[in-house]
Structures are given as C-alpha cells and as structure tokens.
Amino acid sequence: MPDGTEVKLGVWLSNVKSRRAKLGADQLERLAGLGLEWAAQASVTE
C-alpha cells in the first residue's frame, strides 16, 4: 500500500467477501473478472 501498510492477501479476501453486500455492481464485476468465487449462501430454514 502507498503508506507502507502490509496487508496479507487472505485477510483482504476474507474482508472483501464478508462485506460483499456493501460492494457496488462494478466492484463485484471486477472481482468476478479476477476469478473470485463466492461461497454459496447458506439457507435459513425454520
């Protein structure tokens, strides 16, 4: 990163996946273009 902060790829990827509901369509499209595979949504049964 420009300020010298080191971020591990796995941590970054985990953060991106956990925040995907907040990502814009263009961001999701670019991540998909990189081959990012999202885990299947768990269904909630009552």
C-alpha positions in Angstrom: 0.0 0.0 0.0 1.2 3.5 -0.6 1.6 4.3 3.1 3.7 1.2 3.7 1.0 -0.8 5.4 1.3 -4.5 4.7 -2.0 -6.4 4.2 -2.0 -10.2 3.7 -4.0 -11.4 0.7 -6.0 -13.9 2.7 -7.1 -11.2 5.2 -8.0 -8.8 2.4 -10.0 -11.5 0.6 -11.9 -12.5 3.8 -12.8 -8.9 4.4 -14.0 -8.4 0.8 -16.2 -11.5 1.0 -17.7 -10.5 4.3 -18.5 -7.1 3.0 -19.9 -8.1 -0.4 -23.3 -6.7 0.4 -21.8 -3.2 0.5 -19.9 -3.6 -2.8 -21.1 -1.9 -5.9 -22.0 -3.8 -9.0 -18.9 -2.5 -10.8 -16.7 -3.8 -7.9 -18.4 -7.2 -7.9 -18.0 -7.4 -11.7 -14.2 -6.6 -11.4 -13.8 -9.2 -8.7 -15.6 -11.8 -10.8 -13.3 -10.9 -13.7 -10.4 -11.8 -11.5 -12.0 -15.3 -10.8 -13.3 -14.6 -7.3 -15.7 -17.4 -6.4 -18.2 -16.6 -3.6 -19.3 -19.3 -1.2 -22.9 -20.4 -1.7 -25.3 -18.6 0.5 -26.4 -20.7 3.4 -30.2 -21.0 3.5 -32.0 -20.5 6.8 -34.7 -23.0 7.5 -37.3 -22.7 10.2 
